[in-house]
């Protein structure tokens, strides 16, 4: 008798899995139909935008001109430009100086070792 109960239990589980599979199949069909509708809608929207394409292409230079005028900086004085350049140069020096020092000190040590006859031996401190 225990085997009969196990068979019935497995059959019930099999029916439940089949029903669940059917629900998933219908959900998948619904989602695919939904994606199809969205693609039709997107094609429709892009075809409408394509009709305005030539006007947009012709209007781009004018739009660039007006946007450039709207966001253009006013000319600054020579002193302001020099100060800006000096601050930028100082910041770049502070970022790059450690790298350059390490790069050139390694080359100097290598050159000194070569001149002393050590060949390619580098001395590290």
C-alpha positions in Angstrom: 0.0 0.0 0.0 2.8 2.5 0.6 3.8 2.3 -3.0 0.3 3.1 -4.2 0.2 6.3 -2.1 3.5 7.3 -3.5 2.3 6.8 -7.1 -0.9 8.8 -6.5 1.2 11.6 -4.9 3.6 11.6 -7.8 0.7 11.7 -10.3 -0.9 14.6 -8.4 2.4 16.4 -8.5 2.8 15.7 -12.2 -0.7 17.2 -12.9 0.2 20.3 -10.8 3.4 20.8 -12.7 1.6 20.4 -16.0 -1.0 23.0 -15.0 1.8 25.3 -13.9 3.6 24.8 -17.2 0.4 25.7 -19.0 0.1 28.9 -17.1 3.7 29.8 -17.9 3.1 29.0 -21.6 0.1 31.3 -21.7 2.0 34.0 -19.9 4.8 33.7 -22.4 2.4 34.0 -25.3 0.9 37.1 -23.8 4.3 38.7 -23.3 5.3 37.9 -26.9 2.1 39.4 -28.2 2.8 42.5 -26.0 6.3 42.8 -27.5 4.8 42.6 -30.9 2.4 45.5 -30.2 5.3 47.6 -28.8 7.4 47.0 -31.9 4.5 48.1 -34.1 4.0 51.2 -32.0 7.7 52.0 -32.2 7.8 51.5 -36.0 4.9 53.9 -36.3 6.5 56.5 -34.1 9.9 56.3 -35.9 8.2 56.5 -39.3 6.5 59.8 -38.1 9.9 61.1 -37.0 11.5 60.1 -40.2 9.1 62.4 -42.1 10.6 65.4 -40.2 14.2 64.2 -40.9 14.9 66.6 -43.8 13.7 69.6 -41.8 15.8 68.6 -38.8 18.9 68.2 -41.0 18.3 71.6 -42.5 17.7 73.3 -39.2 20.8 71.9 -37.4 23.2 74.7 -38.4 20.7 77.3 -37.3 20.1 75.5 -34.0 23.9 75.2 -33.5 24.3 78.9 -34.1 21.6 80.0 -31.7 22.7 77.5 -29.0 26.3 78.7 -29.4 25.2 82.3 -29.0 23.1 81.4 -25.9 25.9 79.5 -24.1 28.9 81.5 -25.3 31.3 82.9 -22.8 32.0 86.5 -22.7 35.5 87.5 -23.5 37.7 87.7 -20.4 40.5 90.1 -19.8 44.1 89.1 -20.4 44.8 89.1 -16.7 41.9 86.7 -16.0 43.1 84.3 -18.8 46.7 84.4 -17.5 45.5 83.6 -14.0 43.4 80.7 -15.2 46.3 79.3 -17.2 48.6 79.7 -14.2 46.2 77.9 -11.9 45.7 75.1 -14.4 49.5 74.8 -14.9 50.1 74.6 -11.1 47.5 71.9 -10.7 49.0 69.8 -13.6 52.5 70.2 -12.1 51.3 69.0 -8.7 49.7 65.9 -10.3 52.5 65.1 -12.7 55.6 66.0 -10.7 55.8 62.8 -8.6 55.4 60.7 -11.7 58.1 62.5 -13.6 60.5 62.5 -10.6 60.1 58.7 -10.3 60.5 58.2 -14.0 63.7 60.3 -14.4 65.3 59.1 -11.2 65.0 55.5 -12.4 66.6 56.5 -15.7 69.4 58.4 -13.9 70.2 55.4 -11.7 70.2 53.1 -14.7 72.6 55.4 -16.6 74.9 55.7 -13.6 75.0 51.9 -13.2 75.8 51.5 -16.9 78.6 54.1 -16.7 80.2 52.4 -13.8 80.4 49.2 -15.8 77.6 47.4 -14.1 75.8 46.7 -17.4 72.1 46.4 -16.9 72.3 46.1 -13.1 70.2 48.7 -11.4 70.8 49.8 -7.8 67.7 50.4 -5.8 67.8 52.5 -2.7 
